[in-house]
Amino acid sequence: MSEYDALPRSSFDADTGHRPRSRRRFRLALLRRFRRTCRPLYLLLGLIALFFWQITFNTSYTNPPPFEIPAGETVYIAANIIDADLINGAWGDALVQLVELIGTDRVFVSVYGGPESALQRLNARLSCGTSLVAEDQDPVSLRSIPHTTLPTGEERIKRIAFLAEVRNKALEPLKKSKAHYDKILFINDVYFTPEDATRLLWGTNLNSEGRSEYKAVCAADFVTSWKYYDTYGTRDLEGYSIGVPIFPWFANEGEAASRNDVLAGKDAVRVKSCWGGMVSFDAKYFTEGGMNMSTLETTAATPALPLRFRSEPEPFWDASECCLIHADIIALPDATKVSSADDVGIYMNPFVRVAYDGAAFSQIGMVKRFERLFALLQAIINPLAHMPRFNPRRTEVEGQVIHDRRWVSSSPSTTLTKRATLGSSGSWDDWAKRGHYEDFDRVAARGGYCGVRQLLVLKEDRIGEKGGGGGNWDNLLNEVPPLET
């Protein structure tokens, strides 16, 4: 007679040999469901659901906090613009509306650029105090601009030195003015809205009383609806240049405070410098008597007031005038003692965006809906693109003695521009025929984090043709000696 095992009295008594078959059935069922889910229709519906979730619940900088324009505060608006179409069109229209929104009795507008006919038409539309000067009527004096001596002995005007003086021209009326200004607003040749400009002025980093607190605050500027433009002047809170110029713009380097502020949607992203096409400053740094320095602790290295834009005189090392002005502001003694290592009082407000193209400007609102999707992609691409760019002077402190190497030309009588271009890819043996490096002690200058290794100089005989644009300057990058390895 055959014998059979007794039936199990409970699930705990069940033979374990039944389990693998049960598990296989379970896995097959999951596989069938997964295959159904992966059908094109289900994938399409999933993507649609993800899209609507993104544009509805995961948007970026679409709900700015409320603010009020304070009564009584005055604004000095400065601009350098040479585009007649913009002056007569969108830019001029927005400026006129901005003046009326603030109050015509509370604004002074200073423009240095041109052309003269466009400035005259703009002046007729403005009901506030103005100083609209065409550059061909009052050109920048090239003799007054510091010249840089190259290792060859040749003296040239660096492009940044010229641009600094162009910006200073827009500040010249302050020398004669007896009026008091609370804010200075610089506006580039960008598309912007009056409401955004007032948000930059008074809607950034509000305190408990609803008043804005900052030394400087910048907009975010774009060359397309999604591509950030101001890579030259923007530095994060630790002095790093930005990453790949898509959201969130800053790299995940060091503490990544600036990047994290953007991802958190803050209206006051902590940075060390910026410009962003439009920037508001506390006017006290640019006006006579704006700061009572007698009550503050100063040193021989304290920047002279009132501040003005400047450049780096050293050959083969350029730094944006828009970055150096922030370095000077940071170096001033702080009466309120609000500045610290994790907040220097300079911010970028990504709620305020401008663009250098009308179509791009109109599309920025749409891009805000899904730009957060770029964050992971940007984090992956940054190291592959070697961004942020390495800057050997990022952490230097002004006055620090640095043991460095400098290039000495072996043919002082031969100018750089007349030599055959070897480029940085030329062999070291080729460069060794043209000069050599020598040891020297360099005193660190203020704003080392602003700099890059390059050499851009003016074509002095062509100044005035395009107001400092690409038509009248030389890029001598290929003439910059390669660093020793």
C-alpha atoms as one frame of an Amber mdcrd trajectory, in Angstrom:
protein
   0.000   0.000   0.000   1.207   3.451  -0.835   1.848   5.851   1.998   1.116
   9.566   1.861   2.262  12.387   4.045  -0.354  13.894   6.250  -1.949  17.095
   5.071  -0.495  20.207   6.735  -2.564  21.533   9.610  -1.585  25.137   8.965
   0.407  27.279   6.579   3.390  26.887   8.903   3.352  23.142   8.364   3.260
  23.461   4.568   6.052  21.798   2.643   8.664  24.335   1.604   8.851  22.680
  -1.754   5.672  24.540  -2.778   7.257  27.983  -2.303   9.537  28.211  -5.338
   6.588  27.461  -7.616   4.574  30.180  -5.850   7.403  32.656  -6.195   7.744
  31.893  -9.895   4.058  32.537 -10.395   4.381  35.822  -8.521   7.351  36.918
 -10.630   5.560  35.984 -13.841   2.551  37.990 -12.771   4.767  41.014 -12.088
   6.457  40.579 -15.450   3.105  40.478 -17.235   2.004  43.654 -15.463   5.292
  45.355 -16.276   4.911  44.472 -19.950   1.411  45.905 -19.945   2.711  49.054
 -18.264   5.461  49.434 -20.875   3.022  49.470 -23.736   3.396  52.724 -25.757
  -0.004  53.989 -24.648   0.786  53.577 -20.959   4.221  55.158 -21.413   2.672
  58.112 -23.178   0.090  58.565 -20.430   2.843  58.356 -17.809   4.923  61.008
 -19.540   1.900  63.268 -19.850   1.158  62.854 -16.150   4.796  63.595 -15.299
   4.729  66.700 -17.505   1.607  68.089 -15.849   3.010  67.328 -12.411   6.219
  69.181 -13.351   4.564  72.341 -14.709   2.054  72.422 -11.859   3.904  71.362
  -8.706   7.649  71.490  -9.487   8.060  74.829 -11.221  10.904  77.223 -10.494
  10.658  80.870  -9.461   7.058  81.338 -10.578   5.508  82.678  -7.340   7.521
  85.699  -6.155   6.855  87.017  -2.647   4.977  90.325  -2.335   6.757  93.610
  -1.655   6.028  97.327  -1.595   7.832 100.305  -3.117   8.816 102.398  -0.090
   7.841 106.031  -0.056  10.607 108.579  -0.378  13.527 106.421  -1.570  15.376
 107.825  -4.564  17.075 105.988  -7.424  19.934 106.886  -9.741  19.532 104.846
 -12.937  22.716 104.381 -14.965  23.079 102.726 -18.361  25.537 102.185 -21.196
  23.650 101.429 -24.386  24.409 102.030 -28.075  21.502 100.201 -29.750  19.178
 102.778 -31.320  16.436 100.200 -31.922  16.361  99.291 -28.243  16.499 102.911
 -27.077  13.628 103.849 -29.386  11.787 100.587 -28.697  11.409  98.028 -25.913
  14.266  99.228 -23.693  13.236 102.884 -23.855   9.578 102.027 -23.293  10.407
  99.963 -20.196  12.684 102.706 -18.827  10.010 105.394 -19.218   7.453 103.143
 -17.484   9.938 102.358 -14.697  10.513 106.060 -14.007   6.773 106.675 -13.823
   6.272 103.644 -11.583   8.882 104.850  -9.081   7.925 108.511  -9.360   9.462
 111.106 -11.662  10.557 113.261  -8.722  12.480 110.345  -7.203  14.570 109.281
 -10.203  17.593 110.546 -12.130  18.573 108.831 -15.394  22.149 108.867 -16.691
  22.932 107.213 -20.025  26.313 107.166 -21.736  26.240 105.655 -25.203  24.190
 106.685 -28.169  23.475 107.376 -30.902  22.720 110.989 -30.098  19.461 111.129
 -32.072  18.029 108.172 -30.131  19.089 109.706 -26.813  17.412 112.972 -27.727
  14.136 111.190 -28.436  14.422 109.300 -25.151  15.125 112.517 -23.250  11.918
 114.042 -24.621   9.950 111.109 -23.191  11.440 111.214 -19.696   9.906 113.530
 -17.096  12.704 113.172 -14.538  16.199 114.587 -14.195  18.483 113.277 -16.935
  22.011 113.251 -18.316  21.980 111.503 -21.689  25.412 111.755 -23.311  26.449
 110.348 -26.682  29.944 108.849 -26.655  30.918 110.543 -29.927  30.158 113.900
 -28.300  32.148 113.136 -25.156  34.536 110.255 -25.920  36.489 108.411 -23.268
  40.004 109.855 -23.009  42.349 107.014 -23.871  45.246 108.921 -22.349  43.576
 108.848 -18.954  43.165 105.048 -18.992  45.991 103.069 -17.368  48.096 101.227
 -19.911  49.407  97.728 -19.285  53.045  96.987 -20.049  53.418  93.631 -21.714
  56.564  91.503 -21.261  57.688  92.694 -24.696  57.809  96.291 -23.465  54.754
  97.234 -25.518  52.024  99.255 -23.785  48.400  98.494 -24.562  45.019  99.399
 -23.106  43.216  96.348 -21.823  39.634  96.007 -22.988  38.343  95.784 -19.405
  40.121  99.047 -18.528  38.215 100.765 -21.332  34.875  99.211 -20.352  35.416
 100.303 -16.740  35.793 103.898 -17.877  32.667 103.621 -20.040  30.701 102.545
 -16.964  32.263 105.353 -14.936  31.026 107.840 -17.537  27.473 106.956 -16.543
  28.362 107.854 -12.935  29.936 111.228 -13.716  26.802 113.297 -12.900  27.161
 112.115  -9.296  30.260 114.308  -8.961  28.244 117.501  -9.381  24.973 116.351
  -7.881  23.937 117.499  -4.422  20.945 115.180  -4.384  20.792 112.150  -2.118
  20.240 108.714  -3.680  19.354 105.530  -1.857  19.893 103.111  -4.728  21.913
 103.001  -7.936  20.422 100.808 -10.646  22.570  99.787 -13.623  20.673  98.474
 -16.648  22.362  96.801 -19.620  20.988  96.723 -23.162  18.453  94.079 -22.170
  14.757  93.352 -22.373  13.210  93.834 -18.924   9.972  94.829 -17.221   9.494
  97.819 -14.899   7.921  95.543 -12.284  10.982  93.301 -12.247  13.265  96.311
 -11.857  11.326  97.489  -8.788  11.440  93.946  -7.373  15.216  93.995  -7.736
  15.377  97.373  -5.983  12.984  96.719  -3.109  11.823  93.101  -3.181  15.015
  91.214  -2.376  16.045  89.829   1.027  13.273  91.507   2.983  13.727  91.930
   6.717  11.041  91.582   9.379   9.843  95.108   8.580   9.451  94.350   4.879
  12.469  96.393   3.788  15.146  95.052   1.464  18.649  94.598   2.851  21.655
  94.206   0.562  24.886  95.763  -0.600  24.186  94.704  -4.163  21.645  92.495
  -5.895  21.638  91.291  -9.500  19.092  89.966 -11.940  19.723  86.777 -13.921
  20.391  87.397 -17.614  19.926  85.014 -20.502  21.208  84.780 -24.054  18.430
  82.289 -24.826  15.374  81.461 -22.755  17.316  78.733 -20.915  21.022  79.616
 -21.225  22.524  81.886 -18.570  24.720  84.666 -19.976  26.864  86.361 -17.310
  29.510  83.684 -16.879  32.341  86.247 -16.817  31.277  88.307 -13.829  29.329
  85.818 -11.704  31.084  84.023  -8.849  29.417  81.877  -6.210  29.755  82.454
  -2.480  33.161  80.751  -2.408  34.473  82.523  -5.498  33.981  79.651  -7.946
  32.909  80.498 -11.479  29.587  78.996 -12.537  29.033  75.542 -13.958  27.405
  74.692 -17.273  25.108  77.714 -17.833  21.778  75.921 -17.417  19.648  75.739
 -14.266  20.734  75.899 -11.463  23.755  77.608 -13.089  26.139  77.204 -10.143
  28.330  74.139  -9.737  28.184  71.624  -6.891  31.651  72.659  -5.680  32.790
  73.251  -2.095  29.818  73.951   0.147  27.724  74.800  -2.952  25.770  77.424
  -0.993  24.798  79.391  -4.120  23.578  76.292  -5.930  21.588  75.148  -2.901
  19.997  78.604  -2.563  18.799  78.397  -6.177  17.418  74.890  -5.711  15.623
  76.130  -2.576  13.974  78.882  -4.642  15.399  81.764  -2.601  15.014  85.341
  -3.820  18.421  86.236  -2.322  20.917  83.708  -3.673  24.199  84.348  -1.861
  27.060  85.107  -4.243  30.399  86.873  -4.188  29.815  88.793  -7.400  27.302
  89.065 -10.225  25.844  91.479 -12.769  23.087  89.659 -14.603  22.230  92.480
 -17.007  20.688  94.601 -14.245  22.079  95.287 -10.779  21.045  97.455  -7.854
  23.627  98.850  -5.418  23.348 100.606  -2.103  24.207 104.113  -3.323  26.380
 104.964  -0.315  29.357 103.222  -1.935  29.277 105.523  -4.978  28.436 108.933
  -3.532  30.492 111.536  -1.692  29.893 111.237   2.025  27.754 108.143   1.544
  29.734 106.345   4.254  31.112 107.938   7.407  34.538 106.309   7.291  35.764
 108.167  10.385  33.678 105.886  12.580  34.854 102.681  10.906  38.032 100.685
  11.180  40.080 101.151   8.019  43.480 100.050   6.757  45.863 101.144   4.030
  44.211  98.594   1.749  40.683  99.947   2.277  39.232 101.020  -1.110  38.935
 104.752  -1.640  35.451 106.230  -1.714  33.411 106.896  -3.714  33.935 103.606
  -5.542  34.387 103.476  -9.288  34.826 100.645 -11.759  38.377  99.468 -12.369
  40.441  96.778 -14.101  43.420  94.533 -13.393  46.673  96.019 -14.795  48.584
  92.734 -14.847  49.201  91.302 -18.352  47.866  87.823 -19.069  45.340  88.213
 -16.228  41.898  89.736 -16.784  39.062  90.313 -14.349  35.648  91.746 -15.136
  35.028  95.277 -13.895  31.592  93.997 -12.879  33.203  91.489 -10.512  35.935
  93.765  -9.160  33.381  96.376  -8.046  31.838  93.743  -5.763  35.270  92.787
  -4.436  35.781  96.445  -3.499  32.403  96.611  -1.770  33.177  93.470   0.246
  36.553  94.952   1.268  34.947  98.064   2.795  34.371  98.094   6.562  30.843
  97.038   7.433  29.059  99.365   9.823  26.241  96.894  10.421  28.542  93.860
  10.765  26.049  91.745   8.821  28.677  90.299   6.474  30.178  86.927   7.275
  31.805  84.017   5.520  28.395  82.615   4.644  26.779  85.915   3.559  28.685
  88.918   2.182  25.556  90.969   1.472  25.621  90.418  -2.302  22.807  88.454
  -3.907  21.265  87.281  -7.144  17.476  87.321  -7.413  16.371  84.669  -9.967
  12.788  85.923  -9.807  14.107  88.877 -11.834  15.216  87.797 -15.303  16.278
  89.740 -18.356  17.395  88.696 -21.835  19.374  90.066 -24.752  16.785  88.934
 -27.284  13.091  89.746 -27.427  11.998  86.221 -28.361  14.111  84.685 -25.592
  12.656  87.135 -23.074   9.104  86.172 -24.003   9.872  82.475 -23.483  11.506
  82.717 -20.042   8.200  82.234 -18.224   7.619  78.954 -20.046  11.142  77.694
 -19.274  10.622  78.320 -15.552   7.949  75.636 -15.672  10.387  72.807 -16.370
  13.921  74.136 -15.766  14.247  72.091 -12.559  14.619  69.054 -14.781  18.000
  70.461 -15.857  19.498  70.220 -12.354  20.547  66.560 -12.480  21.782  66.903
 -16.075  23.871  69.941 -15.166  25.396  68.162 -12.160  26.457  65.288 -14.428
  27.884  67.494 -17.191  29.830  69.902 -14.922  32.777  67.588 -14.173  32.817
  66.316 -17.753  33.113  69.907 -18.978  35.733  70.713 -16.294  33.496  73.351
 -14.762  33.828  75.454 -12.742  37.039  76.617 -14.404  40.131  76.316 -12.238
  41.338  79.646 -10.843  44.666  79.483  -8.961  43.909  82.804  -7.254  40.411
  82.032  -6.014  41.390  81.816  -2.350  44.084  84.492  -2.303  43.786  87.237
   0.312  44.667  90.806  -0.570  48.196  91.697   0.560  49.297  88.089   0.817
  52.774  87.448  -0.636  52.557  84.739  -3.282  55.596  82.921  -4.655  54.842
  82.919  -8.350  56.340  82.704 -11.827  56.203  85.419 -14.492  56.966  85.366
 -18.189  59.918  87.362 -19.523  60.184  87.897 -23.257  63.542  87.259 -24.900
  62.804  89.744 -27.710  61.601  92.997 -26.147  61.683  94.785 -29.485  59.148
  92.436 -31.040  55.528  93.042 -30.194  53.165  90.243 -29.394  50.779  91.131
 -32.181  53.481  90.931 -34.859  54.774  87.536 -33.828  53.696  84.310 -35.437
  50.821  82.886 -33.473  51.755  79.630 -31.784  48.791  79.287 -29.493  48.702
  77.509 -26.186  48.966  74.220 -28.044  52.416  75.134 -29.391  55.259  73.020
 -28.030  57.206  74.285 -25.041  60.364  74.275 -27.195  58.718  76.813 -29.513
  57.777  79.056 -26.615  61.228  78.700 -25.054  62.640  80.515 -28.065  60.442
  83.498 -27.270  61.100  83.843 -23.559  61.181  82.122 -20.211  59.610  82.074
 -16.765  61.333  83.465 -13.699  60.554  83.312  -9.983  59.195  86.388  -8.220
  57.118  87.343  -5.199  53.722  88.733  -6.095  51.512  90.652  -3.689  47.962
  89.338  -4.028  45.510  91.927  -5.292  41.913  92.338  -4.227  39.431  90.187
  -6.119  41.687  87.352  -7.241  38.592  85.157  -7.560  37.363  87.422 -10.380
  40.264  86.682 -12.718  40.955  84.458 -15.684  44.144  83.882 -17.631  43.677
  85.792 -20.883  44.673  88.982 -22.716  42.150  91.250 -24.463  43.414  94.642
 -25.659  41.933  97.554 -27.586  42.524  98.523 -31.168  42.904 102.152 -30.175
  42.565 103.463 -33.719  39.072 101.941 -33.979  37.534 103.198 -30.740  34.167
 104.732 -31.425  33.250 102.458 -34.308  31.216 100.074 -32.163  31.454 101.567
 -28.698  33.868  99.020 -27.281  32.402  95.966 -28.935  34.104  93.104 -30.727
  35.074  95.300 -33.664  37.722  97.266 -31.821  39.584  94.858 -29.583  42.082
  92.047 -30.097  41.943  88.684 -28.400  45.575  87.784 -27.743  44.706  84.545
 -26.004  47.004  82.640 -28.335  49.819  84.938 -27.286  49.472  84.080 -23.601
  52.429  81.820 -22.720  51.340  78.362 -21.546  51.761  77.554 -17.884  54.718
  75.343 -17.061  53.833  71.757 -16.275
